[in-house]
Amino acid sequence: MPDPKAPAAGAAPSFDLSAEQQATLDSADEYARKELHPLAARMDAEEWWPAEAFAKLGRDGYLGATVPEEYGGAGADLFTGGLVLQAISRWNHALGLAWVAHDNLCVNNIYRNANEEQRRRYLPGLCSGKHVGALGLTEPGAGSDALGSMRTTARRQGDHYLLNGSKLYITNGPVADVLLVYAKTAPELGPRGISAFIVEKDFAGFKVAQKLTKMGFRGSQTAELSFTDCKVPAANLVGAENDGVAVVMTGLDLERAMISPLCLGIAERALELALEYAKTREQFGKKIAQFQMVQAKLADMYVAVETMRTFTYRVLSAANALEVGGGGRGRIHALTAASVMYASESMNRVLSDAVQIHGGSGYIWETEINRLYRSIKLLEIGAGTTEVRKLIISGELIGRLT
């Protein structure tokens, strides 16, 4: 007998969260407001990293979202992880960026692609927050063409590989204990000669070359990393040699799906701040919320946030079923690129209107809305620029037509 609570065959899917999902979002929101929001101003002003924050996140079950409990994770899915990220980003977007680099780019990639011994060795510490994770892909000469222009190499020598090269713009780089690093093991094969390695910060030959100072997301630590005959055990090769491209492409699609809730959380907070300001700020003897041009901006912001939310949730749901090695092509490749492109561009418009509503106070560095505004450009650049996202979308469309 069909479940009477189940939707009828052919019925349109719900675009709302289930009661359980809403409870997850609400709980994470309350946690982030209480525990993480008080850290945000100092993180931005001093580029300060609160080392205890990740330990607390792990202790309270907000790390390892997609990792089974047997490895120390929460045993949830990508969608649930997206809700956690959305909530964190509302209240501390710098920690939201650090969270996604750790939990999605590093931890989830290790869980999905590593062997059992590697999982049991690295995942418990990462899920507990004892260790911070990072991903090493981008290089000084390899940004949008991260695979084709990669220069970092890995040469087998006995029971080790020797890594040589550098990685740039690495989120969590200065504070990471465990990094998933890509290098060319067969340079003559181009992108098909890339392998993935788990690197520990104490491996000989690895160092943080420099910590980078950013315009926005200042509390999120970013670095250039260098590898000089960095000695990595052969046992730390993830998957087969020269099969790293499958890890990269699947990971990039999941990363794009997860950047969208980061954008959504920031835009939600900006709308909230703009609405509060408009209802309290007085000019010409009345609240500025009573002026129709301010009302129009608030309405535009609301529509942008709600459409971001719907698209973000749809793509997170679709990405839940992405098989290992299944990224980098097809409908999900176009969807994740479209989701993050729309979310980042919509967030840009929302933040611009929010600063305009705040007027002079929005231009002051120390204000929260200014802190949020300085974050927007990165999300139109990271994980593939807006231009690259358009190429992905059009490529999939044209490919299906020919």
VENZI-V852011 format. One record per residue. N is the residue number from 1. RES is the residue in one small letter. OMEGA is omega as a letter, one per 20 degrees, with the letter a starting at -180 (* if undefined). D_LAST is the distance of its C-alpha to the last C-alpha in Angstrom with 2 decimals. Layout:
# VENZI-V852011
N|RES|OMEGA|D_LAST ; N|RES|OMEGA|D_LAST
This chain:
# VENZI-V852011
1|m|a|44.59 ; 2|p|r|41.78 ; 3|d|a|42.60 ; 4|p|r|43.83 ; 5|k|a|42.53 ; 6|a|r|38.95 ; 7|p|r|36.46 ; 8|a|r|36.05 ; 9|a|r|33.04 ; 10|g|a|30.26 ; 11|a|r|32.11 ; 12|a|r|30.39 ; 13|p|r|30.71 ; 14|s|r|33.47 ; 15|f|r|32.74 ; 16|d|r|36.21 ; 17|l|r|37.54 ; 18|s|r|39.59 ; 19|a|r|43.31 ; 20|e|r|43.04 ; 21|q|r|40.22 ; 22|q|r|42.18 ; 23|a|r|45.24 ; 24|t|r|43.42 ; 25|l|a|42.27 ; 26|d|a|45.77 ; 27|s|r|47.51 ; 28|a|r|45.39 ; 29|d|r|45.91 ; 30|e|r|49.66 ; 31|y|a|49.74 ; 32|a|r|47.81 ; 33|r|a|49.96 ; 34|k|a|53.13 ; 35|e|a|52.38 ; 36|l|a|49.71 ; 37|h|r|50.16 ; 38|p|a|53.64 ; 39|l|a|52.21 ; 40|a|a|49.59 ; 41|a|r|51.84 ; 42|r|r|53.47 ; 43|m|a|50.21 ; 44|d|a|48.93 ; 45|a|a|52.23 ; 46|e|a|53.03 ; 47|e|a|49.67 ; 48|w|r|51.58 ; 49|w|r|50.16 ; 50|p|a|51.94 ; 51|a|a|52.02 ; 52|e|a|53.44 ; 53|a|a|50.51 ; 54|f|r|48.24 ; 55|a|r|51.17 ; 56|k|r|51.72 ; 57|l|r|48.06 ; 58|g|a|48.19 ; 59|r|a|51.56 ; 60|d|r|50.43 ; 61|g|a|47.27 ; 62|y|r|44.64 ; 63|l|a|43.25 ; 64|g|a|41.23 ; 65|a|a|39.55 ; 66|t|a|37.03 ; 67|v|r|39.48 ; 68|p|a|41.56 ; 69|e|a|45.25 ; 70|e|r|46.32 ; 71|y|r|45.09 ; 72|g|a|46.63 ; 73|g|a|43.67 ; 74|a|r|43.38 ; 75|g|a|41.29 ; 76|a|a|38.97 ; 77|d|a|35.19 ; 78|l|a|32.78 ; 79|f|r|33.17 ; 80|t|r|36.93 ; 81|g|r|36.64 ; 82|g|r|34.66 ; 83|l|r|37.54 ; 84|v|r|40.06 ; 85|l|r|38.21 ; 86|q|a|37.99 ; 87|a|r|41.75 ; 88|i|a|42.69 ; 89|s|r|40.67 ; 90|r|a|42.56 ; 91|w|r|45.81 ; 92|n|a|45.14 ; 93|h|r|41.68 ; 94|a|r|42.73 ; 95|l|r|43.54 ; 96|g|r|40.31 ; 97|l|r|38.41 ; 98|a|r|40.72 ; 99|w|a|40.20 ; 100|v|r|36.40 ; 101|a|r|36.66 ; 102|h|a|39.22 ; 103|d|a|38.08 ; 104|n|a|34.30 ; 105|l|a|33.53 ; 106|c|a|36.45 ; 107|v|a|37.96 ; 108|n|r|34.91 ; 109|n|r|33.15 ; 110|i|r|36.33 ; 111|y|a|36.71 ; 112|r|a|33.18 ; 113|n|a|33.14 ; 114|a|r|36.78 ; 115|n|a|39.06 ; 116|e|a|42.00 ; 117|e|r|44.58 ; 118|q|r|42.57 ; 119|r|a|42.03 ; 120|r|r|45.73 ; 121|r|a|46.79 ; 122|y|a|44.76 ; 123|l|a|43.59 ; 124|p|r|47.06 ; 125|g|r|48.08 ; 126|l|a|44.82 ; 127|c|r|44.93 ; 128|s|a|48.59 ; 129|g|r|48.06 ; 130|k|r|50.49 ; 131|h|r|47.73 ; 132|v|a|45.05 ; 133|g|r|41.56 ; 134|a|r|39.05 ; 135|l|r|35.78 ; 136|g|r|35.72 ; 137|l|a|32.30 ; 138|t|r|32.35 ; 139|e|r|34.37 ; 140|p|r|35.98 ; 141|g|a|33.31 ; 142|a|r|30.41 ; 143|g|r|29.30 ; 144|s|r|25.67 ; 145|d|a|25.05 ; 146|a|a|27.26 ; 147|l|a|26.02 ; 148|g|a|25.47 ; 149|s|a|28.70 ; 150|m|a|30.86 ; 151|r|r|34.27 ; 152|t|a|36.26 ; 153|t|r|37.05 ; 154|a|a|38.66 ; 155|r|r|40.77 ; 156|r|r|42.31 ; 157|q|a|46.09 ; 158|g|a|47.90 ; 159|d|r|47.41 ; 160|h|r|45.89 ; 161|y|r|43.02 ; 162|l|a|43.90 ; 163|l|r|41.54 ; 164|n|r|41.67 ; 165|g|a|39.94 ; 166|s|r|39.61 ; 167|k|a|37.60 ; 168|l|r|37.62 ; 169|y|a|37.39 ; 170|i|r|38.00 ; 171|t|a|38.87 ; 172|n|a|42.03 ; 173|g|a|42.53 ; 174|p|a|46.23 ; 175|v|a|47.15 ; 176|a|r|44.90 ; 177|d|a|46.62 ; 178|v|a|43.55 ; 179|l|r|40.30 ; 180|l|a|37.01 ; 181|v|r|36.26 ; 182|y|r|33.37 ; 183|a|r|34.25 ; 184|k|r|32.97 ; 185|t|r|34.69 ; 186|a|a|32.84 ; 187|p|a|32.05 ; 188|e|r|30.82 ; 189|l|a|27.81 ; 190|g|a|26.68 ; 191|p|a|25.02 ; 192|r|r|25.33 ; 193|g|a|29.07 ; 194|i|r|29.89 ; 195|s|a|32.42 ; 196|a|a|33.88 ; 197|f|r|37.63 ; 198|i|a|40.12 ; 199|v|r|42.59 ; 200|e|a|45.89 ; 201|k|a|47.48 ; 202|d|r|50.59 ; 203|f|r|48.93 ; 204|a|r|50.62 ; 205|g|r|48.64 ; 206|f|r|46.76 ; 207|k|r|47.76 ; 208|v|a|46.75 ; 209|a|r|46.76 ; 210|q|r|46.96 ; 211|k|a|46.54 ; 212|l|r|44.47 ; 213|t|a|45.63 ; 214|k|r|43.05 ; 215|m|a|43.00 ; 216|g|a|42.03 ; 217|f|a|41.96 ; 218|r|r|45.09 ; 219|g|r|46.51 ; 220|s|a|43.43 ; 221|q|a|44.29 ; 222|t|a|41.96 ; 223|a|r|42.64 ; 224|e|a|41.87 ; 225|l|r|42.45 ; 226|s|r|43.55 ; 227|f|r|43.67 ; 228|t|a|46.23 ; 229|d|r|46.52 ; 230|c|a|45.88 ; 231|k|a|46.98 ; 232|v|r|44.66 ; 233|p|r|45.61 ; 234|a|r|43.19 ; 235|a|r|43.56 ; 236|n|r|41.68 ; 237|l|a|38.42 ; 238|v|a|35.92 ; 239|g|a|33.88 ; 240|a|r|33.52 ; 241|e|r|33.80 ; 242|n|r|30.54 ; 243|d|a|28.69 ; 244|g|a|29.04 ; 245|v|r|25.41 ; 246|a|r|24.77 ; 247|v|a|27.77 ; 248|v|a|26.61 ; 249|m|r|23.10 ; 250|t|a|24.36 ; 251|g|r|27.29 ; 252|l|r|25.36 ; 253|d|r|23.44 ; 254|l|r|26.84 ; 255|e|a|28.48 ; 256|r|r|26.17 ; 257|a|a|26.84 ; 258|m|r|30.54 ; 259|i|r|30.80 ; 260|s|r|30.01 ; 261|p|r|33.34 ; 262|l|r|35.09 ; 263|c|a|33.96 ; 264|l|a|34.91 ; 265|g|r|38.37 ; 266|i|a|39.11 ; 267|a|r|38.05 ; 268|e|a|40.16 ; 269|r|r|43.16 ; 270|a|r|42.72 ; 271|l|r|42.72 ; 272|e|r|45.80 ; 273|l|a|47.61 ; 274|a|r|46.83 ; 275|l|r|48.05 ; 276|e|a|51.21 ; 277|y|a|51.91 ; 278|a|a|51.39 ; 279|k|a|53.80 ; 280|t|a|56.51 ; 281|r|a|56.31 ; 282|e|r|58.65 ; 283|q|a|58.63 ; 284|f|r|60.63 ; 285|g|r|62.47 ; 286|k|r|59.61 ; 287|k|a|56.76 ; 288|i|r|53.65 ; 289|a|r|51.71 ; 290|q|r|53.48 ; 291|f|a|51.80 ; 292|q|r|48.83 ; 293|m|r|46.75 ; 294|v|r|47.18 ; 295|q|r|46.34 ; 296|a|r|43.12 ; 297|k|r|42.10 ; 298|l|r|42.98 ; 299|a|r|40.95 ; 300|d|r|37.85 ; 301|m|a|38.39 ; 302|y|a|38.78 ; 303|v|r|35.55 ; 304|a|a|33.65 ; 305|v|a|35.30 ; 306|e|r|34.68 ; 307|t|r|30.95 ; 308|m|a|30.73 ; 309|r|a|32.60 ; 310|t|a|30.38 ; 311|f|r|27.10 ; 312|t|a|28.85 ; 313|y|r|30.22 ; 314|r|a|27.01 ; 315|v|r|25.16 ; 316|l|r|28.26 ; 317|s|r|28.33 ; 318|a|a|24.73 ; 319|a|r|25.45 ; 320|n|a|28.58 ; 321|a|a|26.74 ; 322|l|a|24.76 ; 323|e|r|25.68 ; 324|v|a|27.07 ; 325|g|a|24.44 ; 326|g|a|21.66 ; 327|g|r|20.84 ; 328|g|r|18.57 ; 329|r|r|15.29 ; 330|g|a|13.82 ; 331|r|a|15.23 ; 332|i|r|18.66 ; 333|h|r|17.60 ; 334|a|a|16.25 ; 335|l|a|19.25 ; 336|t|r|21.88 ; 337|a|r|20.73 ; 338|a|a|20.74 ; 339|s|a|24.08 ; 340|v|r|25.87 ; 341|m|a|24.56 ; 342|y|a|25.83 ; 343|a|a|28.98 ; 344|s|r|29.98 ; 345|e|r|29.49 ; 346|s|r|31.29 ; 347|m|r|34.03 ; 348|n|a|34.48 ; 349|r|r|35.17 ; 350|v|a|37.45 ; 351|l|r|39.47 ; 352|s|r|39.84 ; 353|d|a|41.26 ; 354|a|r|43.45 ; 355|v|r|44.99 ; 356|q|r|45.56 ; 357|i|r|47.41 ; 358|h|r|49.52 ; 359|g|a|50.47 ; 360|g|a|52.62 ; 361|s|r|52.81 ; 362|g|a|49.05 ; 363|y|a|49.36 ; 364|i|a|51.91 ; 365|w|a|50.69 ; 366|e|a|52.60 ; 367|t|a|51.25 ; 368|e|a|48.77 ; 369|i|r|46.38 ; 370|n|r|46.43 ; 371|r|r|45.72 ; 372|l|a|42.65 ; 373|y|a|41.50 ; 374|r|a|41.65 ; 375|s|a|39.19 ; 376|i|a|36.20 ; 377|k|a|34.73 ; 378|l|a|34.36 ; 379|l|r|31.93 ; 380|e|a|29.57 ; 381|i|a|29.77 ; 382|g|a|30.23 ; 383|a|a|27.58 ; 384|g|a|25.09 ; 385|t|r|25.79 ; 386|t|a|24.40 ; 387|e|r|22.31 ; 388|v|r|20.88 ; 389|r|r|20.22 ; 390|k|r|18.20 ; 391|l|r|16.10 ; 392|i|a|15.58 ; 393|i|a|14.66 ; 394|s|r|12.25 ; 395|g|r|10.66 ; 396|e|r|10.24 ; 397|l|a|9.06 ; 398|i|r|6.33 ; 399|g|r|5.50 ; 400|r|a|5.69 ; 401|l|a|3.82 ; 402|t|*|0.00
